[in-house]
Every structure is written in structure tokens, then in C-alpha cells.
């Protein structure tokens, strides 16, 4: 039942923290990410015969038990990593059987230390502990959670955040802004993998890294398409040739949704190699960094080769098994987790890789492709449905965008329609039938209870999905199921997320920012600047403070002060901290503020920022007319 236990991940935790009545889920998440990691991963209990019994020391770990010292004739394989590692369970689905082929004459034990949502910093700490038990093989699966968005309030996390921010800025000096965060993430991840390899080498433990599959074909980028892009996206379904002309021309070469739906258009035209390239590029430029990209997998292969570690190339195995070499929704339930029916296939790939690593005979371990499922398992529908509902819950928490159709919800519903259109229709039509079909897990135990909150987002996405498929009657039926009130904008404050506690420094930062505003109203610009600088020092992650400081710098025509504050605003708008509330059109506002500064200080980059502001803006952005006017007055005809 691993697949059912792990079907929801960090996005669901983030949504749970924002929703009313979800305090319990938020507390579990805070403990899990920030508190539990301070405890040893392994806990020792003394047995009556004075031997040590080792069990998990953290909640929500895969159950295991082993004794120390290790009994004679026993081989132990440790697995460390994220939720993909957790999917391997306790060796069921033939994994333990295949691994034992590398240890003839010994009893083989599997100790799975995989933890959902762990990234390489947390995984490294687990690896360090695991090596103390001298495993006969250590397998590491790491690469899907390298976002760098660690929100814990401790000093180490804060230091990591600031270091990554500085590195991203430096990378941005030589790379396009869309590439800098991924480049820094890759470098940080590579450094940690090399540290793992060094420790394993010092302990004399064979180490095997794994590349990881990602859903390229059926999992859109995170976030929302640019304003005005929806018609071009629909065109990818109705007229793929025309869509290809419009998508790249209008949205540029690095816009992830443009790349993804260009891939869809090429796929529909039978141009599979080009489609795969576009899908891979969409993943590369997806700002979430929550799937292992081809570039990251190439880095894992290179590190394994250079550090003398072994490699299980799961990405290559999945690509070879997928239709047209494009991994998609047939193999993976969401963006990264394979369906349970693919577990024997993965077990064979790992078993054969372990045999190569330990230089043993792989006889008896079948080629992975021989264990591919013949058809989708019946339970896959419920798993996929529950992902769609979880995305809808996440989407509904963003009050600024909840009237739009979430692209990941649309994609999940497309897959459900292809699997069983009649069943999907019944679920969309009847809320109680839908409630009973949804799966829950510890990450969000209230998905059934919160149905009224997320069902409108699900129905809007269903209407959009049917419309793209040319099924207008079914689209209208989905829209008819929306609560009447959901078509009316709520009054200010109604239905807003509950007040959350301030994070460290936020209260002081807000107090100082309020003083700065009072100073501005009194035309005390010097005093306002002093208060804003103190506010930014107290709370470096306040977008409001940075935008105010950016505007003040434009008024003062202070380029040095302004570039620093405006640059922070642009960064925070693009990569908001975990504790931040969603700000409507934050990126548009940040680029526009910096454009005004640059116009006032004579920078040639002002027109570029105005263009970016308009590109990032929604149709409701109140400063759009002013931005267009400035563009026409100050930028028309400029190179």
C-alpha cells in the first residue's frame, strides 16, 4: 500500500497550512520538517539478550528493525532518500529477492530510510547515520525536492537560505534569470552527493546513486500560465500547427508553459523527438524544481562516475519503457512517483544495478522490461483522482487565482477521462460519490471533509479540460455544478486564510515599515529610508518593505540603494518564502517598480523590466495601463 500512503507530498502540506481548520496538518508538517530532523534517525533499544535492536527514531519512517552487532551470514542493504525511496517499502514487490542475488549464501535484509519530501541536506544527515552501521550496500535516491525553499526558523536553515540567495544572484550575472536558480540548485546538490560519496568511500561501503524519472508528458509546470496564454494553450489541442507559431513567438524561449504546450502540439503532430525536447525544456525552466530534470540526472551520472560510485539509471529505464521514449502518466501517478504496478520493474532495475555494482552474477534477475505491467491497475484511478483533488485543494487556497483553472488539475483530469470517462462523469456530478472515492493519508487527513472548499476548483478545471477536448456540453455541465456564490467575488476579507503567527523578525519588520510609511507621508525621505533599511534587516523576506524601498529609491534617484532593494523585490516575488501569503501580480509589481527606478536613474534595462511586468501581469493588474503608457512613451523604437 506504499502508493496510497505516499500519494500526497509537500504541495499538500503547504496548502494544508493555509486552509481554515487545518491546524493539525500544519503542526504535523512543522514537526516533520523542522522538529523531527533534530532527532537521531535510528533509535536503539536493548533486547533481553543484551543485543541492540535498532528501529526508526522518527515518525512516518518506513518500519524496520535490525540487530547489532550484525549476525554472521547476514547482508544489509540500506536505502536513503526521499519519497521515491519510500516507495521501495520493505523489499516487497521482489526487491529483496533480487538484491539477495548479490549476496549468495547470506540472509539479506533491507533497511529503508526513505522519507517523503526530504531533500539532499536532510538525506545527507540520514546517510551519515546509516554509514555507522556498515551496510553492505547503500542506495541513494535524491533529486526531486531540491527547491532550496527550506522554511524552518532555525539558524542552519536561515544560513542556507541566505547562501543560496547570494549564489543565485551571482549566477544571474552570467546566466538568464530563468536559469540561475536551477544552476545553483544543481551545484548545491552535486556538492552534497560528493560528500556522501566521500563518506561512503572512507567507510569502505559500496554506494549506488540512482537517477530518477520525471513525468514529462502529462505534468505541466508549477504555477500559472502568463496572462492571455489560455487561448494559445487551447489552440495546442485544436490546431497544433498554429499553436506552435504563436506559443514561442508570444511567450519567449524560456517560458515553461509555452514549452510544455509546444511539446503537446508536437506530440499531436507525431514529431516525438522534438516533443520530448520541449517537454524536457519545460521541466528545466519550471521554477518549482520539484522534479528531477534531465540536467540533474546527467549530473548524478557524472558524480557517480567521477566518485567511483555505482549507478542505477532509473530515468533511462523508464524512458526506454515509455511510449516514444517520453515518460508520462502511464508510468507515473504524479510528477515523480511511479504507480505501484511498476514496482517489480523498478526492483529488477535496482537488482541488476546492484549486481553490476558488487560484481556478482545477475542471473535470475529478469530484464526490467519483462516485468512491465500489461495494463493499468484498477486502483490507479483512485490514486490519480486523489492527486487531482489534492491539487484542487492547493489551488483553492490561492484566493488571487482560484477562479482560474489549475493546469495540473486539468492534466490529471485529462488522464482520468482517458482511463474511464463515464466514471469520471459520475464523480464530477455527485459530490458524495466523489467524497467516498477520495483517498486520504497523514499529509492531509481532511481531504474528504474539505470537499466543499476544493470541489469548485476541480469543476472549473474539468470544464476547461472538456472544452479543450471539444466537449462543450460536458464543459457546461461541469460549470453548472459550481456553487452560485463561487461565480461572485467574495467581499474583502471573506473566506481569507486565517491569520497566521508572525515568523521571526516579521513583527518588528512590520512595525518599522509602518513608521517608514508615516515618514513618507510627512515627506521625511531620509527618515523613511532609515526605517526601511532597519525593517529589511529585521525581516529580509518582506516583499512589501522591498517594494516600498524600491519606490523610495526611484524618488531619490539613488541607483545603488534602488538596485539592491528592487532586486530583492524581484527575487521575492518570483520565489516567495514558504511563510509568505500569495500577493496578486507580485512579479508584475516588482518588475514595474524596478523599471520606474531605472527610468529615473537612466538605466538601459528599464524597458526590459516594463516588458517583463506586462508579460507577468494578469488581466486585472491595476498598473497595466501605466506600464503600457510608459512603454509607449519611453521605449518605442529603442533597441
C-alpha positions as CSV (number, residue, x, y, z in Angstrom):
1,X,0.0,0.0,0.0
2,X,3.0,2.3,-0.3
3,X,1.4,4.2,-3.3
4,X,-1.7,5.0,-1.2
5,X,0.4,6.1,1.7
6,X,2.6,8.4,-0.2
7,X,0.3,9.9,-2.8
8,X,0.3,13.4,-1.4
9,X,3.5,15.4,-0.8
10,X,4.8,18.9,0.1
11,X,2.4,20.9,-2.0
12,X,-0.4,19.4,0.0
13,X,1.3,20.3,3.3
14,X,1.7,23.9,2.0
15,X,-2.0,24.0,1.1
16,X,-3.0,22.5,4.5
17,X,-1.2,25.2,6.4
18,X,-3.2,27.9,4.5
19,X,-6.7,26.4,4.9
20,X,-9.0,27.0,7.8
21,X,-9.3,24.1,10.2
22,X,-6.1,22.6,9.1
23,X,-4.0,23.3,12.2
24,X,-3.4,19.7,12.9
25,X,-1.9,19.1,9.4
26,X,0.2,22.2,9.8
27,X,1.5,21.1,13.2
28,X,2.4,17.6,11.7
29,X,4.2,19.3,8.9
30,X,6.2,21.7,11.1
31,X,7.2,18.8,13.4
32,X,8.1,16.6,10.4
33,X,10.2,19.1,8.5
34,X,11.7,21.2,11.3
35,X,11.5,19.2,14.6
36,X,11.9,15.6,13.8
37,X,15.1,16.1,11.9
38,X,16.8,17.1,15.1
39,X,16.2,13.6,16.5
40,X,18.5,10.7,15.5
41,X,17.1,8.8,12.6
42,X,17.9,5.5,14.3
43,X,16.8,4.6,17.9
44,X,18.5,1.8,19.9
45,X,16.6,-0.5,22.2
46,X,18.3,-3.2,24.3
47,X,16.9,-6.7,23.9
48,X,16.8,-9.2,26.8
49,X,19.9,-11.0,25.4
50,X,21.8,-7.6,25.6
51,X,22.0,-7.2,21.9
52,X,20.9,-3.9,20.4
53,X,17.6,-3.6,18.5
54,X,17.6,-0.7,16.0
55,X,14.3,0.9,15.0
56,X,13.3,4.2,13.3
57,X,13.7,7.2,15.6
58,X,11.4,9.5,13.6
59,X,7.6,9.3,12.9
60,X,6.4,8.4,9.4
61,X,9.5,6.4,8.6
62,X,9.1,3.1,6.8
63,X,9.1,0.5,9.6
64,X,12.3,-1.6,10.0
65,X,14.1,-3.5,12.7
66,X,17.6,-4.9,12.8
67,X,20.0,-6.0,15.5
68,X,23.6,-5.0,16.3
69,X,26.1,-6.4,16.1
70,X,25.1,-7.8,12.7
71,X,24.6,-11.6,12.9
72,X,27.1,-13.7,10.9
73,X,25.9,-14.7,7.5
74,X,23.7,-11.5,7.1
75,X,24.0,-8.9,4.4
76,X,22.3,-5.5,4.9
77,X,21.2,-3.1,2.1
78,X,20.3,0.4,3.3
79,X,18.2,2.8,1.2
80,X,18.2,6.5,1.8
81,X,16.4,9.3,0.1
82,X,13.0,10.9,-0.5
83,X,9.5,9.6,-1.2
84,X,10.8,7.7,-4.3
85,X,13.0,5.7,-1.9
86,X,9.9,5.2,0.4
87,X,8.1,3.6,-2.5
88,X,10.5,0.7,-2.3
89,X,8.9,-0.2,1.0
90,X,10.4,-3.2,2.9
91,X,11.6,-5.0,-0.1
92,X,8.2,-6.4,-1.3
93,X,7.5,-6.4,-5.0
94,X,10.6,-8.7,-5.4
95,X,13.2,-6.1,-4.5
96,X,14.6,-8.1,-1.6
97,X,14.5,-11.2,-3.7
98,X,16.6,-9.5,-6.5
99,X,19.0,-7.8,-4.1
100,X,19.7,-11.1,-2.4
101,X,21.2,-12.5,-5.6
102,X,24.2,-10.2,-5.0
103,X,24.8,-11.9,-1.6
104,X,24.7,-15.6,-2.3
105,X,24.7,-17.8,0.9
106,X,23.6,-14.9,3.1
107,X,20.4,-13.7,4.6
108,X,19.7,-10.3,3.0
109,X,18.0,-7.5,5.0
110,X,16.6,-4.2,3.6
111,X,16.6,-1.1,5.8
112,X,14.6,1.6,4.1
113,X,15.4,5.1,5.4
114,X,13.4,6.9,2.7
115,X,11.4,9.9,3.9
116,X,8.8,11.9,1.9
117,X,9.8,15.4,0.9
118,X,13.4,15.1,2.2
119,X,15.9,17.0,0.1
120,X,19.7,16.4,-0.1
121,X,20.5,18.2,3.1
122,X,18.2,16.0,5.2
123,X,19.2,12.9,3.2
124,X,22.9,13.6,3.8
125,X,22.3,13.5,7.6
126,X,20.5,10.2,7.3
127,X,23.3,8.8,5.1
128,X,25.8,9.9,7.7
129,X,24.0,8.0,10.4
130,X,23.4,4.9,8.2
131,X,27.1,4.5,7.4
132,X,27.8,4.0,11.1
133,X,26.1,0.6,10.8
134,X,28.4,-0.5,8.0
135,X,25.9,-1.6,5.3
136,X,26.9,-4.0,2.6
137,X,25.4,-1.6,0.1
138,X,23.9,1.9,0.4
139,X,21.4,3.0,-2.2
140,X,20.6,6.8,-2.5
141,X,17.6,8.2,-4.4
142,X,17.8,12.0,-4.3
143,X,16.8,14.7,-6.8
144,X,13.1,15.6,-6.7
145,X,13.0,18.1,-3.8
146,X,16.0,20.3,-4.5
147,X,14.0,23.6,-4.3
148,X,16.1,25.3,-1.7
149,X,12.8,26.6,-0.1
150,X,13.6,25.4,3.4
151,X,11.2,27.4,5.6
152,X,12.3,26.2,9.1
153,X,13.2,29.0,11.5
154,X,16.4,27.6,12.8
155,X,19.9,29.2,12.2
156,X,21.1,26.5,9.8
157,X,18.1,26.8,7.6
158,X,18.3,30.6,7.6
159,X,22.0,30.4,6.7
160,X,21.2,28.0,3.8
161,X,18.5,30.3,2.5
162,X,20.8,33.4,2.5
163,X,23.7,31.5,1.0
164,X,21.5,30.2,-1.8
165,X,20.1,33.7,-2.4
166,X,23.6,35.1,-2.8
167,X,24.7,32.3,-5.1
168,X,21.6,32.8,-7.2
169,X,22.3,36.5,-7.6
170,X,25.9,35.7,-8.6
171,X,24.8,33.1,-11.1
172,X,22.3,35.6,-12.5
173,X,25.3,37.8,-13.6
174,X,26.3,35.2,-16.2
175,X,23.0,33.3,-16.8
176,X,19.5,34.2,-17.9
177,X,17.4,34.9,-14.7
178,X,15.2,31.8,-15.5
179,X,18.3,29.5,-15.3
180,X,20.1,30.9,-12.3
181,X,18.1,29.2,-9.5
182,X,18.3,25.8,-11.2
183,X,22.1,26.2,-11.7
184,X,22.6,27.0,-8.0
185,X,20.3,24.1,-7.0
186,X,22.4,21.7,-9.2
187,X,25.7,22.9,-7.7
188,X,24.4,22.6,-4.1
189,X,23.0,19.1,-4.8
190,X,26.2,18.0,-6.5
191,X,28.3,19.1,-3.6
192,X,26.1,17.0,-1.2
193,X,26.2,13.9,-3.4
194,X,30.0,14.2,-3.5
195,X,30.1,14.5,0.3
196,X,28.0,11.3,0.6
197,X,30.4,9.5,-1.8
198,X,33.4,10.6,0.2
199,X,31.9,9.4,3.5
200,X,31.0,6.0,2.0
201,X,34.5,5.6,0.5
202,X,36.1,6.4,3.9
203,X,33.8,3.7,5.5
204,X,34.5,1.2,2.7
205,X,30.8,1.0,1.9
206,X,29.7,0.4,-1.7
207,X,27.4,3.3,-2.7
208,X,24.9,3.4,-5.5
209,X,23.2,6.6,-6.7
210,X,20.0,6.5,-8.7
211,X,18.8,8.7,-11.5
212,X,15.0,9.4,-11.2
213,X,12.2,9.5,-13.7
214,X,10.0,12.6,-14.2
215,X,6.6,12.9,-15.8
216,X,7.3,14.9,-18.9
217,X,4.2,14.3,-21.0
218,X,1.3,14.7,-18.5
219,X,2.5,17.0,-15.8
220,X,2.5,20.8,-16.5
221,X,4.9,23.2,-14.8
222,X,4.0,24.6,-11.4
223,X,2.1,27.9,-11.0
224,X,0.0,29.6,-13.6
225,X,0.4,30.4,-17.3
226,X,1.1,34.0,-18.3
227,X,-1.9,36.3,-18.6
228,X,-3.5,35.8,-22.0
229,X,-1.9,32.4,-22.7
230,X,-5.0,30.3,-22.2
231,X,-6.2,30.8,-25.8
232,X,-2.8,29.7,-27.2
233,X,-3.0,26.7,-24.9
234,X,-6.4,25.7,-26.2
235,X,-5.0,26.1,-29.7
236,X,-2.5,23.4,-29.0
237,X,-5.4,21.0,-28.8
238,X,-7.4,22.3,-31.8
239,X,-4.7,23.4,-34.2
240,X,-1.3,22.2,-33.2
241,X,0.5,23.8,-36.2
242,X,-0.9,27.2,-35.4
243,X,-0.2,26.8,-31.7
244,X,3.5,26.3,-32.5
245,X,3.7,29.5,-34.3
246,X,2.0,31.5,-31.6
247,X,3.4,30.0,-28.4
248,X,7.2,30.6,-28.9
249,X,6.6,34.0,-30.6
250,X,4.4,35.4,-27.8
251,X,6.0,34.0,-24.7
252,X,9.7,33.6,-25.4
253,X,12.1,30.6,-25.4
254,X,12.2,30.0,-21.6
255,X,8.5,30.3,-20.6
256,X,7.7,26.8,-19.1
257,X,4.0,26.7,-20.1
258,X,4.8,27.8,-23.6
259,X,7.4,25.0,-23.8
260,X,5.1,22.4,-22.3
261,X,2.2,23.0,-24.6
262,X,4.5,23.3,-27.6
263,X,5.5,19.8,-26.6
264,X,1.9,18.8,-26.6
265,X,1.4,20.3,-30.0
266,X,4.4,18.5,-31.4
267,X,3.2,15.3,-29.8
268,X,-0.1,15.6,-31.5
269,X,1.7,16.1,-34.9
270,X,3.7,13.0,-34.4
271,X,7.0,14.9,-34.0
272,X,8.0,12.9,-31.0
273,X,11.7,13.7,-30.7
274,X,11.0,17.4,-30.9
275,X,8.2,17.0,-28.4
276,X,10.5,15.3,-25.9
277,X,12.9,18.2,-26.2
278,X,10.2,20.7,-25.5
279,X,8.9,18.8,-22.5
280,X,12.4,18.5,-21.1
281,X,12.9,22.2,-21.6
282,X,9.6,22.9,-19.8
283,X,10.9,20.9,-16.9
284,X,14.2,22.7,-16.9
285,X,12.6,26.1,-16.6
286,X,9.9,25.1,-14.1
287,X,10.7,27.3,-11.1
288,X,9.4,24.7,-8.6
289,X,12.5,22.5,-9.1
290,X,10.3,19.6,-7.7
291,X,11.1,17.0,-10.4
292,X,14.5,15.6,-11.3
293,X,15.3,17.2,-14.7
294,X,17.5,15.6,-17.4
295,X,20.2,18.1,-16.4
296,X,20.1,16.9,-12.8
297,X,20.2,13.2,-13.9
298,X,23.2,14.0,-16.1
299,X,24.9,15.5,-13.0
300,X,24.1,12.4,-10.9
301,X,25.6,10.1,-13.6
302,X,28.7,12.3,-13.8
303,X,29.2,12.4,-10.0
304,X,28.8,8.6,-9.8
305,X,31.4,8.1,-12.4
306,X,33.9,10.6,-11.0
307,X,33.5,9.5,-7.4
308,X,33.7,5.8,-8.1
309,X,30.1,5.2,-7.0
310,X,27.7,2.8,-8.7
311,X,24.6,3.9,-10.7
312,X,21.1,2.6,-11.1
313,X,19.8,4.6,-14.1
314,X,16.1,4.6,-13.4
315,X,15.5,7.6,-15.7
316,X,16.9,5.6,-18.6
317,X,14.9,2.5,-17.8
318,X,11.6,4.5,-17.6
319,X,12.4,6.4,-20.8
320,X,13.0,3.1,-22.6
321,X,9.7,1.7,-21.3
322,X,7.6,4.7,-22.1
323,X,5.8,5.3,-25.4
324,X,8.0,7.3,-27.8
325,X,10.7,7.5,-25.1
326,X,8.6,10.2,-23.2
327,X,7.9,9.2,-19.6
328,X,4.3,10.3,-18.7
329,X,1.1,9.5,-17.0
330,X,1.1,5.8,-17.9
331,X,4.1,5.2,-15.7
332,X,3.9,7.9,-13.1
333,X,1.0,8.9,-10.8
334,X,2.0,12.5,-10.4
335,X,5.2,14.2,-11.4
336,X,7.7,11.8,-9.9
337,X,6.1,8.7,-8.3
338,X,5.6,5.5,-10.2
339,X,2.4,3.5,-9.9
340,X,2.6,0.5,-7.6
341,X,2.2,-1.8,-10.6
342,X,5.6,-0.6,-11.8
343,X,7.3,-1.6,-8.5
344,X,8.6,-5.0,-9.8
345,X,10.0,-3.2,-12.9
346,X,11.9,-0.8,-10.6
347,X,13.0,-3.8,-8.4
348,X,14.6,-5.5,-11.3
349,X,16.4,-2.4,-12.4
350,X,17.8,-1.9,-8.9
351,X,18.7,-5.6,-8.5
352,X,20.6,-5.7,-11.8
353,X,22.4,-2.4,-11.0
354,X,23.4,-3.8,-7.6
355,X,24.8,-6.9,-9.2
356,X,26.9,-4.8,-11.5
357,X,28.0,-2.7,-8.6
358,X,29.1,-5.7,-6.5
359,X,30.4,-7.6,-9.5
360,X,28.1,-10.6,-8.9
361,X,26.1,-12.7,-11.4
362,X,22.8,-11.1,-12.3
363,X,21.4,-14.5,-13.4
364,X,17.9,-14.9,-12.1
365,X,17.1,-11.2,-12.2
366,X,15.0,-10.6,-15.3
367,X,15.5,-7.6,-17.6
368,X,13.2,-4.9,-16.2
369,X,11.1,-4.6,-19.3
370,X,9.9,-8.2,-18.8
371,X,8.2,-7.0,-15.6
372,X,6.3,-4.1,-17.0
373,X,2.5,-4.2,-16.2
374,X,0.3,-5.3,-19.1
375,X,-2.3,-2.8,-18.2
376,X,-3.2,-0.1,-15.7
377,X,-4.2,-1.5,-12.3
378,X,-7.8,-0.8,-11.2
379,X,-6.6,1.1,-8.0
380,X,-4.6,3.6,-10.1
381,X,-7.8,5.5,-10.9
382,X,-8.4,6.3,-7.2
383,X,-4.7,7.3,-6.7
384,X,-4.8,9.7,-9.7
385,X,-8.2,11.1,-8.6
386,X,-6.8,11.9,-5.2
387,X,-3.9,13.7,-6.7
388,X,-6.3,15.8,-8.8
389,X,-8.3,16.6,-5.6
390,X,-5.1,17.5,-3.7
391,X,-4.1,19.9,-6.5
392,X,-7.6,21.4,-6.3
393,X,-7.2,21.9,-2.6
394,X,-3.8,23.6,-3.1
395,X,-5.3,25.7,-5.9
396,X,-8.3,26.8,-3.8
397,X,-6.0,28.3,-1.1
398,X,-4.8,30.9,-3.6
399,X,-7.6,33.4,-3.4
400,X,-6.0,35.6,-6.0
401,X,-6.1,32.9,-8.7
402,X,-8.8,30.4,-7.6
403,X,-11.2,31.4,-10.3
404,X,-8.8,30.1,-12.9
405,X,-8.4,26.5,-14.0
406,X,-5.2,25.0,-12.4
407,X,-3.2,23.3,-15.2
408,X,-2.1,20.4,-13.1
409,X,-5.7,19.7,-12.2
410,X,-6.6,19.9,-15.9
411,X,-3.9,17.4,-16.8
412,X,-4.8,14.9,-14.1
413,X,-8.5,15.1,-15.2
414,X,-7.5,14.5,-18.8
415,X,-5.8,11.3,-17.7
416,X,-8.8,10.2,-15.7
417,X,-11.1,10.9,-18.7
418,X,-8.9,8.7,-20.9
419,X,-9.0,5.9,-18.4
420,X,-12.7,5.9,-17.6
421,X,-14.8,8.9,-18.9
422,X,-18.1,7.6,-17.6
423,X,-16.7,7.0,-14.1
424,X,-15.2,10.5,-14.0
425,X,-18.5,12.0,-15.1
426,X,-20.3,10.3,-12.2
427,X,-17.8,11.6,-9.7
428,X,-17.9,15.2,-11.0
429,X,-21.7,15.1,-10.9
430,X,-22.2,13.9,-7.4
431,X,-20.2,15.3,-4.5
432,X,-20.9,12.4,-2.1
433,X,-19.8,9.8,-4.7
434,X,-16.7,11.9,-5.1
435,X,-16.1,12.2,-1.4
436,X,-16.2,8.4,-0.9
437,X,-13.8,7.8,-3.8
438,X,-11.1,10.1,-2.5
439,X,-8.1,8.6,-0.6
440,X,-6.7,10.3,2.4
441,X,-3.3,10.0,4.2
442,X,-1.4,11.5,7.1
443,X,-0.3,14.5,5.0
444,X,-3.9,15.6,4.6
445,X,-6.3,13.7,6.7
446,X,-9.2,16.1,6.0
447,X,-9.4,15.9,2.2
448,X,-12.9,14.3,2.4
449,X,-14.1,16.9,5.0
450,X,-12.8,19.8,3.0
451,X,-14.5,18.8,-0.2
452,X,-16.7,22.0,-0.3
453,X,-13.5,24.1,-0.4
454,X,-11.8,22.4,-3.3
455,X,-14.6,21.0,-5.4
456,X,-15.2,24.3,-7.2
457,X,-11.5,24.3,-8.3
458,X,-12.0,20.8,-9.5
459,X,-15.1,21.6,-11.5
460,X,-13.5,24.7,-13.1
461,X,-10.6,22.6,-14.2
462,X,-13.0,19.9,-15.5
463,X,-14.9,22.5,-17.6
464,X,-11.6,23.7,-19.1
465,X,-10.5,20.1,-19.7
466,X,-13.7,19.2,-21.6
467,X,-13.6,22.5,-23.5
468,X,-10.1,21.7,-24.8
469,X,-11.3,18.3,-25.9
470,X,-14.2,19.9,-27.8
471,X,-16.8,18.6,-25.4
472,X,-18.8,21.8,-24.8
473,X,-21.9,20.0,-23.4
474,X,-19.8,18.3,-20.7
475,X,-17.9,21.6,-20.0
476,X,-21.3,23.3,-19.5
477,X,-22.4,20.5,-17.2
478,X,-19.3,20.9,-15.0
479,X,-19.8,24.6,-14.8
480,X,-23.4,24.1,-13.8
481,X,-22.2,22.2,-10.8
482,X,-20.4,25.2,-9.4
483,X,-22.0,26.8,-6.4
484,X,-23.7,30.0,-7.5
485,X,-21.7,32.1,-5.0
486,X,-18.4,30.8,-6.4
487,X,-19.1,32.9,-9.5
488,X,-19.2,36.1,-7.4
489,X,-16.1,37.7,-6.0
490,X,-16.2,37.5,-2.2
491,X,-16.2,40.7,-0.2
492,X,-12.9,41.9,1.1
493,X,-11.8,39.6,3.9
494,X,-14.4,37.0,3.3
495,X,-13.1,33.5,3.1
496,X,-9.5,34.7,3.5
497,X,-6.9,32.3,5.0
498,X,-6.8,32.5,8.8
499,X,-4.4,34.8,10.5
500,X,-1.1,33.1,10.9
501,X,1.6,33.7,13.6
502,X,4.4,36.1,12.6
503,X,7.7,34.4,11.7
504,X,10.9,35.5,13.4
505,X,11.5,39.2,12.7
506,X,8.3,39.8,10.9
507,X,6.5,41.7,13.7
508,X,9.5,44.1,14.2
509,X,9.9,44.5,10.4
510,X,6.2,45.4,10.0
511,X,6.4,47.9,12.9
512,X,9.4,49.6,11.3
513,X,7.8,49.6,7.8
514,X,4.7,51.3,9.2
515,X,7.0,54.0,10.7
516,X,8.6,54.4,7.2
517,X,5.2,54.9,5.6
518,X,4.4,57.6,8.2
519,X,7.7,59.3,7.5
520,X,6.9,59.2,3.7
521,X,3.5,60.9,4.4
522,X,5.4,63.6,6.3
523,X,7.8,64.0,3.3
524,X,10.7,62.9,5.6
525,X,12.5,60.9,2.9
526,X,15.7,60.4,4.9
527,X,13.8,59.1,7.9
528,X,11.8,56.8,5.7
529,X,14.9,55.3,4.2
530,X,16.4,54.7,7.6
531,X,13.2,52.9,8.8
532,X,13.0,50.8,5.6
533,X,16.7,49.7,5.9
534,X,16.0,48.7,9.5
535,X,12.8,46.9,8.5
536,X,14.6,45.0,5.8
537,X,17.3,44.0,8.2
538,X,14.7,42.7,10.7
539,X,12.6,40.9,8.1
540,X,14.7,40.3,4.9
541,X,11.8,38.4,3.3
542,X,9.2,41.2,3.3
543,X,8.1,41.9,-0.2
544,X,6.1,44.9,0.9
545,X,9.2,46.5,2.5
546,X,11.3,45.9,-0.6
547,X,8.7,47.4,-2.9
548,X,8.3,50.5,-0.7
549,X,12.1,50.9,-0.6
550,X,12.3,50.4,-4.3
551,X,9.8,53.2,-4.9
552,X,11.6,55.5,-2.5
553,X,14.9,54.9,-4.3
554,X,13.2,55.9,-7.5
555,X,12.1,59.2,-5.9
556,X,15.6,59.8,-4.5
557,X,17.2,58.7,-7.8
558,X,19.5,56.5,-5.8
559,X,20.6,53.8,-8.2
560,X,22.8,51.8,-5.7
561,X,20.2,51.7,-3.0
562,X,17.4,51.1,-5.5
563,X,19.1,48.2,-7.4
564,X,19.6,46.4,-4.2
565,X,16.1,46.8,-2.9
566,X,14.4,46.4,-6.2
567,X,16.5,43.3,-7.0
568,X,15.3,41.8,-3.7
569,X,11.7,42.6,-4.6
570,X,12.0,40.8,-8.0
571,X,13.6,37.8,-6.3
572,X,11.0,37.6,-3.5
573,X,8.1,38.0,-6.0
574,X,9.5,35.1,-8.1
575,X,10.5,32.8,-5.2
576,X,8.3,33.7,-2.2
577,X,9.3,32.2,1.1
578,X,7.2,29.3,2.4
579,X,5.7,31.5,5.1
580,X,4.6,34.3,2.7
581,X,1.0,34.9,1.7
582,X,0.2,35.0,-2.0
583,X,0.4,38.5,-3.4
584,X,-1.6,39.2,-6.6
585,X,0.6,40.1,-9.6
586,X,3.7,40.3,-7.3
587,X,6.1,39.8,-10.2
588,X,4.5,42.4,-12.3
589,X,4.6,44.9,-9.5
590,X,8.3,44.2,-8.7
591,X,9.4,44.5,-12.3
592,X,7.4,47.7,-12.8
593,X,8.9,49.2,-9.6
594,X,12.4,48.4,-10.8
595,X,11.5,49.8,-14.3
596,X,10.5,53.1,-12.7
597,X,13.7,53.2,-10.8
598,X,15.8,52.6,-13.9
599,X,13.9,55.2,-15.9
600,X,14.7,57.7,-13.1
601,X,18.3,56.7,-13.0
602,X,18.9,56.3,-16.7
603,X,19.4,52.6,-16.9
604,X,19.1,51.0,-20.3
605,X,17.4,48.0,-18.7
606,X,14.2,49.9,-17.8
607,X,12.3,48.9,-21.0
608,X,13.2,45.2,-20.5
609,X,11.6,45.4,-17.0
610,X,8.5,47.1,-18.4
611,X,8.1,44.3,-20.9
612,X,8.6,41.7,-18.1
613,X,6.0,43.4,-15.9
614,X,3.4,43.3,-18.7
615,X,4.3,39.7,-19.5
616,X,3.9,38.6,-15.9
617,X,0.7,40.6,-15.3
618,X,-2.8,39.2,-15.0
619,X,-5.7,40.9,-16.8
620,X,-6.7,42.5,-13.5
621,X,-3.3,44.2,-12.7
622,X,-4.2,47.8,-11.9
623,X,-0.9,49.3,-13.1
624,X,-1.1,47.7,-16.6
625,X,-2.3,50.9,-18.3
626,X,0.5,53.0,-16.7
627,X,3.1,50.3,-17.7
628,X,1.8,50.3,-21.3
629,X,1.8,54.1,-21.4
630,X,5.4,54.3,-20.1
631,X,6.5,51.7,-22.7
632,X,4.9,53.7,-25.5
633,X,6.4,57.0,-24.3
634,X,9.9,55.9,-23.3
635,X,10.7,52.6,-25.1
636,X,9.1,52.7,-28.5
637,X,11.7,52.4,-31.2
638,X,14.6,51.7,-28.7
639,X,16.9,48.8,-29.2
